[in-house]
Amino acid sequence: MAEKTKLKMFPLCKHIVLLCLGLLVMAFGVAFSIKAALGTSPISSVPYVTGAISGLSVGTTTIIMNTLFVLIQIAILRRRYQPYQLLQLPAAILFGTAIDVAGFVLQGLVPAAYWQQWLICLLGIFLVALGVSMEVTAGLITTAGEGIVLAICQVAPVKFGNMKMAFDLTLVALSVILSFLFLGHLDGVREGTVAAAILVGQLTKQLNKPMKVVERVFLQ
């Protein structure tokens, strides 16, 4: 009996490892985007701006935002909310903490030229897409941001792609408003934000293909 339980737990552990690695890769992607200073991805724009306003780290504001996202999912779905999605909370804590660690590791990275900023920005975009692909391949839970989109799609007749676009635009708009209102200038939303909005989804689709190999080799 113990051997059967061990056999069942082993594949699950591999899925958890892949999920955690995906979150770490995404965290470094966010950190690279911040260092590029060309604007963060839409999902990170609000934590970046609220961090600049409050003095908290981006990792801390990311944890707070994702906790709010989980509470909103519960409010939307009510009895239909699946309790296992509460695992989004420890995932958010890991992700937020990893963003701060990655920021510390990359603190000496200061691009001097605009083209260098773009190289770092594109590297960040690639890492975010790779992390998302790893998270999807792990097949355990969604991120809290995607969880809200899925929750809305369950109660409203709207396609996921359309809702995801509307959600990202809402976050960017909120970041712009908060930035001008509290900082007096635009911060965290620039051409890199537009590039991330366009490229992350496309790159994730392309990376999902080689990740199928990882799924067959590592997760079976």
C-alpha positions in Angstrom: 0.0 0.0 0.0 2.8 2.4 0.9 4.6 1.6 -2.4 1.4 2.4 -4.4 1.1 5.8 -2.5 4.7 6.5 -3.2 4.2 5.8 -6.9 1.2 8.2 -7.0 3.0 10.9 -5.2 6.2 10.8 -7.3 4.5 12.2 -10.6 2.7 14.9 -8.5 6.1 16.0 -7.0 7.5 16.4 -10.6 4.5 18.5 -11.5 5.1 20.7 -8.4 8.8 21.0 -9.2 8.0 22.1 -12.8 5.4 24.6 -11.5 7.9 26.1 -9.0 10.6 26.3 -11.7 8.2 28.1 -14.0 7.4 30.7 -11.3 11.1 31.3 -10.7 11.7 31.8 -14.5 8.7 34.2 -14.7 10.1 36.1 -11.7 13.4 36.6 -13.4 11.5 37.7 -16.5 9.7 40.4 -14.5 13.0 41.4 -12.9 14.7 41.8 -16.3 11.8 43.8 -17.5 12.1 46.2 -14.6 15.8 46.6 -15.1 15.2 47.4 -18.8 13.2 50.4 -17.6 11.0 50.3 -20.8 7.8 49.3 -19.0 6.7 46.1 -17.4 4.3 43.5 -18.7 0.6 44.3 -18.2 0.2 41.9 -15.3 3.2 43.4 -13.4 2.4 47.1 -14.2 0.1 47.5 -11.2 2.5 46.0 -8.6 5.3 48.1 -10.1 3.4 51.4 -9.8 1.9 50.6 -6.4 5.3 49.6 -5.2 6.7 53.0 -6.4 3.8 54.8 -4.6 4.0 52.8 -1.3 7.7 52.2 -1.1 7.1 48.4 -0.9 9.0 46.0 -3.0 7.5 44.8 -6.3 7.5 41.3 -4.9 5.5 42.4 -1.9 2.9 44.3 -4.0 2.7 41.3 -6.3 1.8 39.0 -3.4 -0.8 41.5 -2.2 -2.4 41.9 -5.7 -2.5 38.2 -6.2 -4.2 37.7 -2.8 -6.8 40.2 -3.8 -7.2 38.3 -7.1 -7.9 35.1 -5.2 -10.5 36.8 -3.0 -12.2 38.3 -6.2 -12.4 34.8 -7.7 -14.1 33.5 -4.6 -16.6 36.4 -4.7 -17.3 35.8 -8.4 -17.7 32.0 -8.2 -19.0 31.6 -4.7 -20.1 27.9 -4.3 -18.6 27.1 -7.7 -15.1 28.1 -6.4 -12.8 25.0 -6.3 -10.9 25.0 -2.9 -7.7 23.6 -4.5 -7.3 26.9 -6.3 -6.3 28.3 -2.9 -2.9 26.9 -3.8 -2.6 30.1 -5.9 -1.8 31.8 -2.6 1.5 29.9 -1.8 2.3 30.1 -5.5 1.9 33.9 -5.3 4.1 34.1 -2.2 6.8 32.1 -4.0 6.5 34.2 -7.1 6.6 37.5 -5.3 9.5 36.5 -3.1 11.4 35.2 -6.2 10.8 38.6 -7.9 12.6 40.4 -5.1 15.4 37.8 -5.0 15.8 38.2 -8.8 15.9 42.0 -8.4 18.6 41.6 -5.8 20.6 39.3 -8.1 20.3 41.7 -11.0 20.9 44.9 -9.1 24.2 45.5 -10.8 22.6 45.3 -14.3 22.3 48.9 -15.6 21.8 49.2 -19.3 23.6 52.3 -20.7 22.1 52.5 -24.2 18.6 52.2 -25.5 19.4 49.1 -27.6 20.7 47.5 -24.4 17.5 48.3 -22.7 15.6 46.5 -25.5 17.9 43.4 -25.3 17.1 43.1 -21.6 13.4 43.8 -22.1 13.2 41.1 -24.8 15.0 38.7 -22.5 12.5 39.4 -19.8 9.6 38.9 -22.2 11.1 35.5 -23.3 11.6 34.4 -19.7 8.0 35.4 -18.8 6.7 33.4 -21.8 8.9 30.4 -20.9 7.7 30.5 -17.3 4.0 30.6 -18.4 4.6 27.7 -20.7 6.2 25.7 -17.9 3.3 26.6 -15.6 0.8 25.4 -18.2 2.7 22.2 -18.8 2.8 21.5 -15.0 -1.0 21.4 -15.2 -1.7 22.1 -11.5 -3.1 25.5 -11.0 -3.4 28.8 -12.9 -1.9 32.0 -11.7 -4.2 34.3 -9.8 -4.5 36.7 -12.7 -5.5 34.0 -15.1 -7.8 32.7 -12.4 -9.9 35.9 -12.4 -10.2 35.8 -16.2 -11.4 32.1 -16.0 -13.8 33.0 -13.2 -15.4 35.8 -15.2 -15.7 33.5 -18.2 -17.6 30.9 -16.1 -20.3 33.4 -15.2 -20.4 35.6 -18.3 -20.8 34.7 -22.0 -17.3 35.9 -23.1 -14.4 34.1 -24.7 -11.2 33.7 -22.7 -9.0 35.5 -25.3 -11.3 38.5 -25.3 -11.6 38.6 -21.6 -7.8 38.3 -21.1 -7.2 41.2 -23.4 -9.8 43.3 -21.6 -8.3 42.4 -18.2 -4.7 43.3 -19.3 -6.0 46.6 -20.8 -7.7 47.3 -17.5 -4.5 46.7 -15.5 -2.5 49.0 -17.8 -5.2 51.7 -17.6 -5.2 51.5 -13.8 -1.4 51.7 -13.7 -1.5 54.8 -15.9 -4.1 56.5 -13.7 -2.3 55.6 -10.4 1.0 56.7 -11.8 -0.2 60.2 -12.8 -2.4 60.6 -9.8 0.2 59.7 -7.1 3.6 60.0 -8.9 2.8 62.9 -11.2 4.3 61.2 -14.2 4.0 58.0 -16.2 5.9 55.1 -14.7 6.0 51.4 -15.4 4.1 51.6 -18.7 6.1 52.2 -21.9 6.9 50.6 -25.2 8.1 47.5 -23.4 4.6 47.0 -22.0 3.2 47.0 -25.5 5.8 44.6 -26.7 5.1 42.3 -23.7 1.3 42.4 -24.4 1.9 41.4 -28.0 4.8 38.9 -27.7 4.3 37.0 -24.4 1.2 35.2 -25.7 2.7 34.4 -29.1 5.9 33.1 -27.6 4.1 31.0 -25.1 2.2 29.3 -27.9 5.5 28.5 -29.7 7.2 27.3 -26.5 4.3 25.0 -25.7 5.4 22.8 -28.5 8.9 21.9 -27.2 7.4 21.8 -23.7 5.4 18.8 -24.9 8.8 16.9 -25.0 9.5 18.0 -21.4 6.0 16.7 -20.5 6.7 13.3 -22.1 10.2 12.9 -20.7 9.9 14.5 -17.3 6.3 14.2 -16.1 5.5 10.7 -17.3 
